[in-house]
Amino acid sequence: MSLLRNVLQRCQRGSGLLQGLRKFSVSASCNQSSSVDVTVDSATGVATLKMQRPPVNSLTLELLTEMCIAVDKLDSEKCRGLILGSGVKNIFSAGLDIGTMYQPDEPRLREFWRTLQEIWIKLYGSQMVTVAAISGHSPAGGCLLSMCCDHRIMAEGRYTIGLNETLLGIVAPTWFQDTLVNTVGHREAERALQLGLLYTPEQALSIGMIDSISKPEDLENEANEAMKKWLKIPAHARHITKLQLRQSTIDRLVKNRQEDIDHFVNFIMKDTIQKSLGMYVAALKKKGGSK
């Protein structure tokens, strides 16, 4: 209930919502190597956050950290909405960084997972209206980030989206599973998770994984149009309703964060899992690509 109280308190301060908003760039390290670019429209209070870590926006510890910092900054400036997108052509995000999980440094692996938990918590329960502008492929962790959002628009084309962890010999954590169940329903999630299904935009639309399909050149405009519709709803009523639907899912992770980290680390460091990841890394190298 503390989150619900925070919503009401923030709404009572609503007269200053747009004060101090400006265009800005966010970098966790305050240098030019930032993997996140954020702009805020001072007239609407809507931010656009683009992941920009070529070639495929792998979710590294650094990228996840910068995203957490960016979302916190937007929250502190009382931003009304967030459009989550990509600055990399044909890719939303290819998911979790395999290089962090293969032959890992354990302290770094633990921090990596804790930071992934953190960005999921921040986005899944955000007071902001969140719209995912999915401009390309979005497997695994990329799919998870999109499902955190209130509204999802995917570019048309030969792209895929889904939680395909089992194809890599990995098991999606329970909070990944819960997010998918909340999005597409139990039976579809059961099939998708066990088979590691990746959906075309049309298939994703048919099961409710996304809300609409856009021409690539229209994606940004359609994301902004969707944002306008959501922002017409009174913020306090919308956010409280959101939390009523999502809070129990958030609480399950929050109460067991350390246990979840321990389970993930122990699982990833198993010889069988490292062997599977090693085979995947070798396949990427053979193709001449790397995350």
C-alpha positions in Angstrom: 0.0 0.0 0.0 3.0 2.3 0.4 3.2 2.7 -3.4 -0.4 3.7 -3.6 0.1 6.4 -1.0 3.1 7.7 -2.9 0.8 8.0 -6.0 -1.7 10.1 -4.2 1.0 12.3 -2.6 2.6 12.9 -6.0 -0.7 13.8 -7.6 -1.4 16.3 -4.8 1.8 18.0 -5.9 0.6 17.9 -9.5 0.6 21.7 -10.1 4.4 21.5 -10.6 4.5 18.5 -12.9 6.2 20.2 -15.8 8.5 22.5 -13.9 12.2 22.0 -14.6 11.7 19.6 -17.6 14.1 20.1 -20.4 15.9 18.2 -23.1 18.9 16.3 -21.7 21.2 13.4 -22.3 21.9 10.8 -19.6 25.1 9.0 -19.1 26.0 6.9 -16.0 29.6 7.6 -16.5 29.2 11.2 -17.6 31.3 10.6 -20.8 30.6 10.2 -24.5 30.3 6.4 -24.3 26.7 6.5 -23.0 24.5 3.6 -24.1 21.4 5.6 -23.3 20.0 8.7 -24.9 17.1 10.5 -23.3 15.2 13.6 -24.4 12.3 15.3 -22.7 9.7 17.4 -24.4 9.2 20.3 -22.0 5.8 21.1 -23.4 4.3 17.7 -22.8 6.5 16.2 -20.1 7.0 13.1 -22.2 10.5 11.5 -22.4 12.0 9.3 -25.1 14.7 6.9 -23.9 16.6 5.1 -26.6 19.0 2.2 -26.0 22.0 2.7 -28.3 24.5 0.0 -27.7 25.4 -1.4 -31.2 25.2 -3.9 -32.7 22.2 -5.3 -30.9 21.5 -3.4 -27.7 22.7 -6.3 -25.5 21.6 -5.6 -21.9 24.9 -5.3 -20.2 25.5 -4.2 -16.7 26.5 -0.8 -18.0 23.4 -0.3 -20.2 21.1 -1.5 -17.4 22.8 0.9 -14.9 22.4 3.8 -17.2 18.7 3.0 -17.8 18.1 2.9 -14.0 19.8 6.3 -13.6 17.8 7.7 -16.5 14.4 6.5 -15.1 15.3 7.8 -11.6 16.1 11.2 -13.1 12.8 11.3 -15.1 11.0 10.4 -11.9 12.7 13.1 -9.9 11.7 15.7 -12.6 8.1 14.4 -12.4 8.0 13.3 -16.0 4.5 12.3 -17.2 5.3 9.7 -19.8 8.2 7.6 -21.2 8.6 6.2 -24.7 11.1 3.3 -24.6 12.8 2.7 -27.9 16.1 1.9 -29.7 18.7 3.9 -31.6 20.0 0.8 -33.3 18.5 -0.1 -36.7 16.3 -3.2 -36.9 16.8 -4.0 -33.2 14.9 -3.2 -30.0 17.2 -5.3 -27.8 18.6 -8.8 -28.3 18.3 -9.4 -24.6 20.7 -10.2 -21.8 24.4 -9.9 -22.5 25.8 -13.5 -23.0 29.3 -12.3 -22.4 28.4 -11.4 -18.8 26.9 -14.8 -18.2 29.5 -17.0 -19.9 32.6 -17.7 -17.8 31.4 -15.0 -15.4 33.0 -13.0 -12.7 30.7 -13.8 -9.9 30.5 -10.4 -8.1 29.8 -8.7 -11.5 27.2 -11.4 -12.3 25.4 -10.7 -9.1 25.4 -7.0 -9.7 24.2 -7.5 -13.3 21.2 -9.5 -12.1 20.4 -7.1 -9.3 20.4 -4.2 -11.8 18.1 -6.1 -14.1 15.7 -6.7 -11.2 15.9 -2.9 -10.5 15.1 -1.7 -14.0 12.2 -4.2 -14.2 10.8 -2.9 -10.8 11.2 0.7 -11.9 9.4 0.2 -15.2 6.8 -2.3 -14.3 5.4 -0.1 -11.5 6.3 3.3 -12.9 4.0 6.2 -12.2 4.7 7.4 -15.8 2.7 6.2 -18.8 5.1 3.9 -20.6 5.0 3.1 -24.3 7.4 0.7 -26.0 8.4 1.6 -29.6 9.7 -1.8 -30.7 11.7 -1.0 -33.9 13.0 -4.5 -34.6 13.9 -7.8 -33.1 13.1 -8.2 -29.4 13.9 -11.6 -27.9 14.4 -12.6 -24.3 15.3 -9.6 -22.1 14.2 -7.2 -24.9 10.8 -8.8 -24.8 10.7 -8.4 -21.0 11.5 -4.7 -21.2 8.7 -4.2 -23.7 6.2 -6.0 -21.6 7.0 -3.7 -18.7 5.3 -0.9 -20.6 1.7 0.0 -20.6 1.4 0.1 -24.4 3.5 -1.7 -27.0 3.8 -0.8 -30.7 6.0 -3.0 -33.0 7.4 -2.1 -36.4 6.2 -4.3 -39.2 8.7 -6.5 -41.0 10.6 -9.8 -40.5 11.1 -9.2 -36.8 10.4 -11.5 -33.9 9.6 -11.0 -30.2 9.3 -13.5 -27.3 10.9 -15.1 -24.3 13.1 -17.7 -26.0 15.4 -18.6 -23.1 14.8 -22.4 -23.3 16.4 -22.4 -26.8 19.6 -21.4 -25.1 19.3 -24.0 -22.4 18.2 -21.3 -19.8 15.1 -21.1 -17.7 13.2 -17.8 -17.6 13.0 -16.6 -14.0 9.6 -16.7 -12.3 9.2 -12.9 -12.6 9.8 -13.1 -16.3 7.2 -15.8 -16.4 4.8 -13.8 -14.3 5.2 -10.8 -16.6 4.4 -12.9 -19.6 1.4 -14.6 -18.0 0.0 -11.1 -17.0 0.4 -10.0 -20.6 -0.8 -13.0 -22.8 -2.6 -15.3 -20.3 -1.5 -18.6 -18.7 -2.0 -21.1 -21.5 -0.2 -19.0 -24.2 2.6 -18.2 -21.7 2.9 -21.9 -20.9 3.4 -22.8 -24.5 5.7 -19.9 -25.3 8.0 -20.4 -22.3 8.5 -24.2 -22.8 8.9 -24.0 -26.5 10.9 -20.8 -26.5 8.6 -19.3 -29.1 9.4 -16.2 -31.0 6.5 -14.4 -32.6 6.2 -12.3 -35.7 4.5 -8.9 -35.2 1.3 -10.3 -36.5 1.4 -13.3 -34.2 2.4 -11.1 -31.2 -0.6 -8.8 -31.9 -3.0 -11.7 -32.1 -2.1 -12.9 -28.6 -1.8 -9.5 -27.0 1.9 -9.3 -26.6 1.8 -6.1 -28.5 -1.0 -3.6 -29.0 -0.5 -2.5 -32.6 1.8 -2.7 -35.6 3.3 0.3 -37.4 5.2 1.0 -40.5 8.8 1.6 -39.4 8.8 5.2 -40.5 5.6 5.9 -38.6 6.6 4.2 -35.3 7.8 7.3 -33.5 4.7 9.2 -34.4 2.3 6.4 -33.5 4.1 6.0 -30.1 3.5 9.7 -29.4 -0.2 9.4 -30.5 -0.7 6.5 -28.2 0.9 8.4 -25.4 -1.5 11.3 -25.9 -4.5 8.9 -25.4 -3.1 7.5 -22.2 -2.2 10.9 -20.8 -5.9 11.9 -21.1 -6.7 9.6 -18.2 -6.4 11.1 -14.7 -2.9 10.1 -13.6 -3.8 9.0 -10.0 -6.7 6.7 -11.1 -4.6 5.2 -13.9 -1.6 4.5 -11.7 -3.5 3.1 -8.8 -5.3 0.8 -11.2 -2.0 -0.2 -12.7 -0.5 -1.0 -9.3 -3.6 -3.0 -8.2 -3.0 -5.2 -11.2 0.8 -5.4 -11.0 1.7 -4.9 -7.3 1.4 -8.6 -6.3 3.8 -9.5 -9.1 6.3 -6.8 -8.1 6.0 -7.8 -4.4 6.9 -11.4 -5.2 10.3 -10.3 -6.5 10.9 -7.5 -4.0 10.5 -9.9 -1.1 12.8 -12.5 -2.6 15.4 -10.4 -4.4 18.5 -12.0 -2.8 17.1 -15.5 -3.1 16.5 -14.8 -6.8 20.0 -13.5 -7.3 21.5 -16.6 -5.6 19.3 -18.9 -7.6 20.3 -17.2 -10.9 24.0 -17.2 -10.1 24.0 -20.8 -9.0 22.1 -21.8 -12.1 24.2 -19.9 -14.6 27.5 -21.2 -13.1 26.5 -24.9 -13.5 28.7 -26.8 -15.9 25.8 -27.8 -18.1 24.6 -24.2 -18.5 28.1 -22.9 -19.2 28.4 -25.5 -21.8 25.2 -24.4 -23.5 26.3 -20.8 -23.3 29.7 -21.7 -24.7 28.1 -23.4 -27.7 26.0 -20.3 -28.3 29.0 -18.0 -28.1 30.9 -20.3 -30.6 27.9 -20.2 -33.0 27.9 -16.4 -32.8 31.6 -16.2 -33.6 31.2 -18.6 -36.5 28.6 -16.3 -37.9 31.0 -13.4 -37.5 28.7 -11.7 -35.0 28.9 -11.0 -31.3 26.7 -9.6 -28.7 
